[in-house]
Amino acid sequence: MNTILRTWTFWIHAVLEEECRDDLEAFVLNRMREAPGNRRASALFRDAGDGTLEVVVLSVWDSMRHIRDFAGPDYLQPVILAAHQGKVFDREPAVHHYPINDAPLWLLKVASG
């Protein structure tokens, strides 16, 4: 069965890391985790070493239908909370979706002969 990895990347100033983590958890990740068809939702933070952080929000879904049900008709458009509009200084213009094959590696080897 293929699941879908959904990702979106944005950049913030490092001094906002704690606030960003708290807000993502409270307003974004928990909402995703509670949505039907969601298997996982997380945020990854990478220090760029120049006072900025790269933030990747990722989630795994059972299907694109579940993503559309969650995100609505503009499911390719990232949503930035109004309170954070000025805090995100750069962002990817669209959300990305990647199919994931959930079959165990040994099963893929057997199936391929």
TORKOLGU-966790 format. One record per residue: x, y, z of N, C-alpha, C in turn; residue number from 0. Coordinates in Angstrom, 1 decimal. Layout:
{rec {X Y Z} {X Y Z} {X Y Z} NUM}
...
***
This chain:
{rec {0.8 -1.2 0.0} {0.0 0.0 0.0} {0.9 1.2 0.0} 0}
{rec {0.6 2.2 -0.9} {1.3 3.5 -0.9} {0.7 4.5 0.0} 1}
{rec {1.5 5.1 0.9} {1.0 6.2 1.7} {1.7 7.4 1.0} 2}
{rec {1.3 8.6 1.6} {1.8 9.8 1.0} {2.5 10.6 2.0} 3}
{rec {3.8 11.0 1.7} {4.5 11.9 2.6} {4.3 13.3 2.1} 4}
{rec {3.8 14.2 3.0} {3.5 15.6 2.7} {4.6 16.5 3.4} 5}
{rec {5.3 17.3 2.6} {6.3 18.2 3.3} {6.1 19.6 2.9} 6}
{rec {6.6 20.5 3.7} {6.7 21.9 3.4} {7.8 22.5 4.2} 7}
{rec {8.6 23.3 3.6} {9.8 23.9 4.2} {9.7 25.4 4.3} 8}
{rec {10.1 26.0 5.4} {10.2 27.4 5.6} {11.4 27.7 6.5} 9}
{rec {11.8 29.0 6.5} {12.9 29.5 7.3} {12.5 30.6 8.2} 10}
{rec {13.1 30.5 9.4} {12.9 31.5 10.5} {14.2 31.9 11.1} 11}
{rec {14.2 33.0 11.9} {15.4 33.3 12.6} {15.5 32.4 13.8} 12}
{rec {16.7 32.0 14.2} {16.9 31.0 15.3} {16.3 31.4 16.6} 13}
{rec {16.3 32.7 16.9} {15.7 33.2 18.2} {14.2 32.8 18.3} 14}
{rec {13.6 32.5 17.2} {12.1 32.2 17.3} {11.9 30.7 17.4} 15}
{rec {12.9 29.9 17.5} {12.8 28.4 17.5} {11.8 27.9 18.5} 16}
{rec {11.9 28.3 19.8} {11.0 27.8 20.8} {9.6 28.1 20.5} 17}
{rec {9.3 29.4 20.2} {8.0 29.8 19.9} {7.4 29.1 18.7} 18}
{rec {8.2 28.8 17.7} {7.8 28.1 16.5} {7.5 26.7 16.8} 19}
{rec {8.3 26.0 17.6} {8.1 24.6 18.0} {6.7 24.5 18.8} 20}
{rec {6.6 25.4 19.7} {5.3 25.4 20.5} {4.1 25.6 19.7} 21}
{rec {4.2 26.6 18.8} {3.0 26.9 17.9} {2.7 25.8 16.9} 22}
{rec {3.8 25.3 16.3} {3.5 24.1 15.4} {2.9 23.0 16.1} 23}
{rec {3.3 22.7 17.3} {2.8 21.6 18.1} {1.3 21.8 18.4} 24}
{rec {1.0 23.0 18.9} {-0.3 23.4 19.4} {-1.3 23.6 18.3} 25}
{rec {-0.9 24.2 17.2} {-1.9 24.7 16.2} {-1.8 23.9 14.8} 26}
{rec {-0.7 23.2 14.6} {-0.6 22.5 13.3} {-0.5 21.0 13.5} 27}
{rec {0.5 20.6 14.2} {0.8 19.1 14.2} {-0.3 18.4 14.9} 28}
{rec {-0.9 18.9 16.0} {-1.9 18.2 16.7} {-3.2 18.1 15.9} 29}
{rec {-3.5 19.1 15.1} {-4.6 19.1 14.2} {-4.4 18.0 13.1} 30}
{rec {-3.2 18.0 12.6} {-2.9 16.9 11.6} {-3.1 15.5 12.2} 31}
{rec {-2.5 15.3 13.4} {-2.5 14.0 14.0} {-4.0 13.5 14.3} 32}
{rec {-4.9 14.5 14.5} {-6.3 14.1 14.8} {-7.1 13.9 13.5} 33}
{rec {-6.6 14.2 12.4} {-7.3 14.1 11.1} {-7.4 12.7 10.7} 34}
{rec {-8.5 12.3 10.1} {-8.7 10.9 9.6} {-7.6 10.7 8.5} 35}
{rec {-7.0 9.5 8.5} {-6.0 9.2 7.5} {-4.6 9.6 7.8} 36}
{rec {-4.4 10.4 8.9} {-3.1 10.8 9.2} {-2.4 9.7 10.0} 37}
{rec {-1.2 9.4 9.6} {-0.4 8.4 10.4} {0.7 9.0 11.3} 38}
{rec {1.2 10.2 10.9} {2.3 10.8 11.6} {2.4 12.3 11.2} 39}
{rec {2.8 13.2 12.1} {3.0 14.6 11.8} {4.2 15.0 12.7} 40}
{rec {5.2 15.6 12.1} {6.3 16.1 12.9} {6.9 17.4 12.2} 41}
{rec {7.8 18.0 13.0} {8.5 19.2 12.4} {10.0 18.9 12.7} 42}
{rec {10.8 19.2 11.7} {12.2 19.0 11.8} {12.9 20.4 11.8} 43}
{rec {13.8 20.6 12.7} {14.5 21.9 12.7} {16.0 21.7 12.5} 44}
{rec {16.6 22.5 11.5} {18.0 22.4 11.2} {18.6 23.8 11.3} 45}
{rec {19.6 23.9 12.2} {20.3 25.2 12.4} {21.3 25.4 11.2} 46}
{rec {21.1 26.5 10.5} {21.9 26.7 9.3} {23.3 27.3 9.7} 47}
{rec {23.4 27.7 11.0} {24.7 28.2 11.5} {24.9 29.7 11.3} 48}
{rec {23.9 30.3 10.7} {24.0 31.8 10.4} {22.9 32.6 11.1} 49}
{rec {22.3 32.0 12.2} {21.3 32.7 12.9} {19.9 32.3 12.4} 50}
{rec {19.8 31.4 11.4} {18.5 31.0 10.9} {18.3 29.5 11.0} 51}
{rec {17.1 29.1 10.9} {16.7 27.7 11.0} {15.9 27.3 9.8} 52}
{rec {16.1 26.1 9.3} {15.2 25.5 8.3} {14.3 24.7 9.0} 53}
{rec {13.0 24.8 8.7} {11.9 24.0 9.4} {11.2 23.2 8.3} 54}
{rec {11.1 21.9 8.5} {10.4 21.1 7.6} {9.2 20.5 8.4} 55}
{rec {8.0 20.8 7.9} {6.8 20.2 8.5} {6.5 19.0 7.6} 56}
{rec {6.4 17.8 8.2} {6.1 16.6 7.4} {5.0 15.8 8.1} 57}
{rec {4.3 15.1 7.2} {3.2 14.3 7.7} {3.0 13.1 6.7} 58}
{rec {2.5 12.0 7.2} {2.3 10.8 6.4} {0.8 10.5 6.5} 59}
{rec {0.3 10.3 5.3} {-1.2 10.1 5.1} {-1.5 8.8 4.4} 60}
{rec {-2.7 8.3 4.6} {-3.1 7.1 4.0} {-3.4 7.3 2.5} 61}
{rec {-3.8 8.5 2.1} {-4.1 8.8 0.7} {-4.2 10.3 0.4} 62}
{rec {-4.2 10.6 -0.9} {-4.4 12.0 -1.3} {-5.8 12.5 -0.9} 63}
{rec {-6.7 11.6 -1.0} {-8.1 12.0 -0.6} {-8.1 12.5 0.9} 64}
{rec {-7.4 11.8 1.8} {-7.3 12.2 3.2} {-6.6 13.6 3.3} 65}
{rec {-5.6 13.8 2.5} {-4.9 15.1 2.5} {-5.9 16.2 2.0} 66}
{rec {-6.6 16.0 0.9} {-7.5 17.0 0.4} {-8.7 17.2 1.4} 67}
{rec {-9.1 16.2 2.1} {-10.2 16.4 3.1} {-9.7 17.2 4.2} 68}
{rec {-8.4 17.1 4.6} {-7.8 17.8 5.7} {-7.5 19.3 5.2} 69}
{rec {-6.9 19.4 4.1} {-6.3 20.7 3.7} {-7.3 21.6 2.8} 70}
{rec {-8.3 20.9 2.2} {-9.2 21.7 1.4} {-8.8 21.8 0.0} 71}
{rec {-9.5 22.5 -0.8} {-9.3 22.6 -2.3} {-7.9 23.2 -2.6} 72}
{rec {-7.3 24.0 -1.8} {-6.0 24.6 -2.0} {-4.9 23.8 -1.3} 73}
{rec {-5.0 22.5 -1.4} {-4.1 21.6 -0.6} {-2.7 21.7 -1.0} 74}
{rec {-2.3 22.3 -2.1} {-0.9 22.5 -2.5} {-0.4 23.8 -1.9} 75}
{rec {-1.2 24.7 -1.3} {-0.8 25.9 -0.8} {-0.5 25.8 0.7} 76}
{rec {0.7 26.2 1.1} {1.0 26.1 2.6} {0.2 27.2 3.3} 77}
{rec {-0.1 26.9 4.6} {-0.8 27.8 5.4} {0.1 28.3 6.5} 78}
{rec {0.2 29.6 6.6} {1.0 30.3 7.6} {0.0 31.0 8.6} 79}
{rec {0.1 30.7 9.8} {-0.8 31.4 10.8} {-0.6 32.9 10.7} 80}
{rec {-1.7 33.6 10.8} {-1.7 35.1 10.7} {-0.6 35.7 11.7} 81}
{rec {-0.5 35.1 12.9} {0.4 35.7 13.9} {1.9 35.4 13.4} 82}
{rec {2.1 34.6 12.5} {3.5 34.3 12.1} {3.8 34.8 10.7} 83}
{rec {3.0 35.6 10.1} {3.2 36.1 8.7} {4.6 36.8 8.7} 84}
{rec {4.9 37.6 9.6} {6.1 38.4 9.6} {7.3 37.7 10.1} 85}
{rec {7.1 36.5 10.7} {8.2 35.7 11.3} {8.9 34.7 10.4} 86}
{rec {8.2 34.3 9.4} {8.7 33.4 8.3} {9.3 34.3 7.3} 87}
{rec {10.7 34.2 7.1} {11.3 35.2 6.2} {11.5 34.5 4.8} 88}
{rec {11.4 33.2 4.7} {11.4 32.6 3.4} {10.6 31.3 3.5} 89}
{rec {10.1 30.8 2.3} {9.4 29.6 2.4} {9.3 29.0 1.0} 90}
{rec {9.1 27.7 0.9} {8.8 27.1 -0.4} {7.4 27.5 -0.8} 91}
{rec {7.1 27.8 -2.1} {5.8 28.3 -2.5} {4.7 27.2 -2.5} 92}
{rec {5.1 25.9 -2.4} {4.0 24.9 -2.5} {4.4 23.7 -1.6} 93}
{rec {3.4 23.0 -1.2} {3.6 21.8 -0.4} {4.0 20.7 -1.4} 94}
{rec {4.8 19.7 -1.0} {5.2 18.6 -1.8} {4.6 17.3 -1.3} 95}
{rec {4.2 16.4 -2.3} {3.7 15.1 -1.9} {4.5 14.0 -2.6} 96}
{rec {4.9 13.0 -1.8} {5.7 11.9 -2.3} {5.0 10.5 -1.9} 97}
{rec {4.8 9.6 -2.9} {4.3 8.3 -2.5} {5.4 7.5 -1.8} 98}
{rec {5.0 6.8 -0.8} {5.9 5.9 0.0} {5.3 4.5 -0.2} 99}
{rec {6.2 3.6 -0.5} {5.8 2.2 -0.5} {6.1 1.6 0.8} 100}
{rec {5.0 1.2 1.5} {5.1 0.7 2.9} {5.5 -0.8 3.0} 101}
{rec {5.7 -1.4 1.8} {6.0 -2.9 1.9} {7.4 -3.1 2.6} 102}
{rec {7.5 -4.1 3.4} {8.8 -4.3 4.0} {9.8 -4.6 3.0} 103}
{rec {11.1 -4.3 3.2} {12.2 -4.4 2.3} {12.3 -5.9 1.8} 104}
{rec {12.2 -6.8 2.7} {12.3 -8.2 2.3} {11.2 -8.6 1.3} 105}
{rec {10.0 -8.0 1.4} {8.9 -8.4 0.5} {9.2 -7.8 -0.9} 106}
{rec {9.8 -6.6 -0.9} {10.2 -6.0 -2.2} {11.2 -6.9 -2.9} 107}
{rec {12.2 -7.5 -2.2} {13.2 -8.3 -2.8} {12.5 -9.6 -3.3} 108}
{rec {11.6 -10.2 -2.5} {10.9 -11.4 -3.0} {10.1 -11.1 -4.2} 109}
{rec {9.4 -10.0 -4.2} {8.5 -9.7 -5.3} {9.3 -9.4 -6.6} 110}
{rec {10.5 -8.8 -6.5} {11.2 -8.5 -7.7} {12.0 -9.7 -8.2} 111}
{rec {11.9 -10.8 -7.5} {12.5 -12.0 -8.1} {13.9 -12.3 -7.6} 112}
***
